[in-house]
Amino acid sequence: MNIEILETETKVKIPENLVFGKVYTDHMFEVDYDASQGGWYNPTIKRLEDLQLSPAAMVFHYGQAIFEGLKAYKQDSGKVALFRPEKNVERLNRSAKRMCIPEIDHELLLKAIIELVRIDQDWIPTKPGHSLYIRPVVFATEPLLGVRSSEYFKLIVMLSPVGPYYPEGFKPVPILCTDKYVRAVRKGIGEAKTAGNYAASLMAQAEAKKEGFSQVLWLDGIEQKYIEEVGAMNIFIRFKKEVATPMLTGSILPGITRMSVIQILKDWGYNIQERMIDIYEVMAAHKSGKLVEMFGSGTAAVIASVSKLKYNSTTVAFDENKPGELALALYEELTAIQYGRKEDKHNWMTYLD
């Protein structure tokens, strides 16, 4: 399918101090799905505008919605590059399959994302640590009060210029491990990037913030002892003899940054293991001096070092002002690749032609 482009004039108005996810560029990509018409049709890049949806649209009632998040960067050379966009498209389609949403043609969506970034590339901030956040989202639009998969869907890609996820700088963040709530269970929808997973995390997140913590570390929903992920990030734990991250059991989102960190650690010669990690193992390792540092990985923050971890009445404390050595090295390595300051050995960056 050819993508129709209705308007390309841009009127860039980037605020001096960007708040993550609150400013949007001039254009959006939109394509609709109708089962009776044979699938996805009318892919279009047009001016960003509000939507008209029936109050009976199935997304409001049954939660059939998935999304992705990736970034484009203005590199030091002036080139515009996207970080591993093909992996986000692959993951979007895996989420779609799990949520009974029709998959989108991989090449069409990748082409649409690149073309949209090309049109609005003047919106990419050039300040250190700034980038253009890309948000594809798919949702059910059929007006029907009935529990089944929708036959109509809409896919939108929108862009948002963003500053650093942590504007105060690369400082460690405190996290709270809770067994009061469950985010997801194996064989559920935890590995899909679907709206409901994030709604399920809000109560615990709000309570954690009241206690002074930035994120929630989730435990598995069956035995309530195996570490899974942290809010919007995957988690890594550096012990003295290995770096471990929870294995993908079906209830954990397979992060693009996560897989990139694993590859870099292998390149650096670290003993990196994907395995089940018991929260009591972490506490025991801290007590015995075998726990070195913890950090999260994700598109928004890239790497977030952990300052302290609280579980029940026990607090594992690291340095509250200085990030962990490995976390900082990974952050610098990833951002250097993204901004074109280091060789892209694995061909992770996709450049505008």
N, C-alpha and C positions, 0 to 999 in steps of 0.2 A: 504494500500500500504506500502511496505517496502521501507525504504530510503537507497539508495545505497551510500556508502562512498568510494570515490576514493582515497583520500590521507589524512593522519592525522598528518604528521610531521609539527610542528610549528617552526617558526623562529622569535621569539619575538624581536621587536625593538621599544620599547616605548620611544619617545622623553622625555627629561627632562621636558620641558614646553609644555604641550599639548594644541593645539588650537582646540576648539570644532568642531568636524565633519571633520577633515582633515587627520586623520590617520586611516588606516583600518587593520583588522587582516588578517590572512593567508587564511581563508576559507569563503565560501558563500554557502547558500542553494539555489537551483534552481528547479522549477517545471514548466512545460508548460501545456497549455490548448489548445485543439483542439476539436471543437464541433463535427467534423466528426468522431473523434476517441472515442467519448463518455465522454470526460471531461479531467480532470487533469491526467497527466501521467509522468512517469520517474522522480520521486523526487530524487534529488541527492545533496550530500554535496561534494564539490570539491574545488580546489584551486580558490582563488579570481582572476577573469580575466575580461578583457574588453568584451563587447558584440558586436556581429555583427547583425545589424538591417538594413532592407531596408529603404532607404530614404522615401519610401511611407508608412512606418509603421504608422498605424492610430493614435498612441499616439502623434505623432508629429503634426498632422493636426487637430485632434478633441479632444485632451486633455483627453482621457480616461485613467486616472491614479489615483491610491489611494495609501496611505502609512500609516504607523504607527510608533510610537516611544516609546520605553520602555527601562528599564535598568536592568543590572545584577550587583551585588555588591559582593565584597570579604569582608565578615563580619569579625568582630574582632576575632571570633573563628576560622577563616580559611575556614568556609563554604562558598559556592557560592550560592547566592539566587537571584531570580528574583521577582520584585514587581508587583503583580497582572497581570501576562501575559495573563491569560484567558480572562480578560476584554479587553485587546488590540485585541485579536483574535476575540472576539465578535464584537467589534467596526469595525474592518476591514471588517467583513462580512456585517455589516449594511451599511458601505460605498460602498461595492461592489454591494449590492442590489440596492442602489440609483443610482449608475453609470452604471447600466446594465452590470456589470462584474460578471461572475460566482463565486459563493461562494466557498471557499476552506473548505475541511473537517477540523473541529475544532481540533480534536485530532491529525490529521496528522501535521498541522501547529504548534501546541503547542509542539509536540514531536520533530519536526525539529528545532525549536528555542532552546529547551533545549539541544538537541544533539550538535548543532552548538556551543553553549556556552561551553558545556563540552569539545569539541575538542580544542577550542581556549581560554580556561579559563586562561592560563598563560598570556594572554594579559590584564587581568583585573588589573588595577592599584591598588596599596595598599595605596597610599597617601591619607590623609584626604580629603573628598569631591570628590574623583575620583570614576569612575565607568566605566562600559562597556555599551555603547549605542547600542541598537538593532534597526535596521531599516528594517522592511518588506516593500516591495513596489510591486505593481501589475500594469501592463500596457499592452495596446493593441499592438500586434505585427503584425497583418495582414496587408500585403501590399495592400492597396486599397484606392483610392481617391473617397470616397463616404460616405455620412453622414448616417451611421447606426452603430449599435454596432458591434465591431470586433468579429470574430469567433475564433481568436487566441490570447492568452494572455501568459505572463510570470510573475511568482512570484519569487522574489528574497528576501533573508534575508541576510543582511550584518551587520558586527559588527565594532564598532569604540571605542577605548579607549578614554575617555574624562576626562578632569579636571572639576572644578566647572564652571558653566555657567557664573558666574561673578567672574573672577579670582582675582579681587581686594577685594573680600570678600563679606559678606552679608550686603551690603549697599543699602539704598533706591534708587529707580530709578524714574526719572521724566517721566511723560506720557502726551501726547497731545490728547485731545478729539477733533475730527474733524467732521464737517458736510459737508465738501467739497467733500468727496468721500463716496461711499457705498461699503462695502465688500460683503454683502450677504442680501438676503431678505427671509422672511418666505415663505415656500413652494418651495424655491430654493434648492441649494446644500450646504448651509452654515453648516449644521450639519454633512456633510460627510467630511472625512479627504482626500480631493482630491486636486491635484496639483493646479488647477485653482483658488481655494480660496486664496492660498498664493500668486499667481501671481497678483491677484486683490488687494492685500494689499501693493505691493511694492512701488508704487508711493507715497502714503501717508506716508509710513515708511521712505522713502528717504527725503521727505520734513520735517518730524518731526525731523530727525537727524540733518538737517541743522539748525534747531532752537534750538538744544541742548537737545532734548528729546530722550529717549531710546525706547519708544513704543508708539503705537497709540491705543487709546481707541475708539472703534467703536460704533456708534449709529445705531439704527434700520433703515432699508432702506425704511420704509413706512412713519412714522411720524417724523423721524429724531430727536427723543428726548429720546428714551429709550436706556439705556446702554446695550451693548451686551457683548463683550469680548475685551481683550487687546492683539493684535498681536498674539503671540503664547501661550497665557495664558487666563484662565478664571479669572474673577474679583470678589473680595469680598469687601464689604463696611461695616465697623463697625460703626454703630450709637450707641448712648448711651444706647438704650434699645433693640437693636437687631443687628445681623450680617445678612446682606442680600447679595444675589447673584442673578444675572439675571436668571429667569426661562427659561427652554429649550423650545423655541418657534418654533424650526425648522431651525433657522438661526445661532444657536450657537453650537459650537462643545462640545459634552458632555464629559468633561475631566475625565480621570481616577483619577488624583490627586484631581480634584474638588470633585468627589464623596467621596474620602477618607477624605478630609478636612471637608465636611459636616458631615460625620460619627463621626469624632473626636470631632467636636464642639458639637454634640448631646451628646456624651459621657461625655463631660465636663460641660454639663448643660446650654450651651448658647441657646438663642432664635435665632435659625438659620432659615431664611426664603428664599425660592426660589420664587421670584416675579418680576414683572415689576418694574424697577427703573428708574425714570425720572431724567435726568441730572440736571434739575432745582431743583428737590428735594435735590440732593446732594449739590448744591450751596447754597440753603436756609439753609440746615442743618449746613453747614460750618459757615454761617453768624450768626446763632443762637447758635453756640457752641455745637450742637448735633452730629457733625461729629467727630469721634474719630480717625480712620485710614482707609487706603485702602491697599489692597495687591492682587497680582495675584498668581495663582497656575498653575503649568504645569510640565511635565516630566523633561524638560531640567533644569529649574531653581529651581524646587520644590516649593518654595515660594519666591515671590519678593515683598518686601515692597515698597510702593509708597512714594516718597519724596515730589512731588508736581503734581498737575493736572491743566492744562490750558485748558480753554474752551472759545473761542472768546477772549474777553479782560480781562476775570476774571481768576485769578490764586489762587488755593487752595493750601496753603503751609503747609507741615508737617515738620518734622525734616529731614534735608538733610544728616545728618551723622548717626543718630541713627534710626534703624528700629522700626516699631510699636511693641508694647508689644505682641499683639496677633499673629502677623505675625512671630515674632521671636520664640514664644512658639510653633507654628505649625511647623515651619521649624525644630526646634530641636526635636520635637516629631516624625515627619515623618522620618527624617534621622536616628534617634535612632532606629526606627523599621527596616528600610532598612539595617542598618549596624549591626543589631543584638544586640544592646545595651539595648533594651527594649522589654518587652513581646509583642509578636504579637497576641493580643487578638482576632483579626478578621480573622486570618489565611490568611493574605495577601501575605505572602512570599512563593514562590515555590522554593524548594531546589533541587540541583542536587543529584541524588541517590548516 
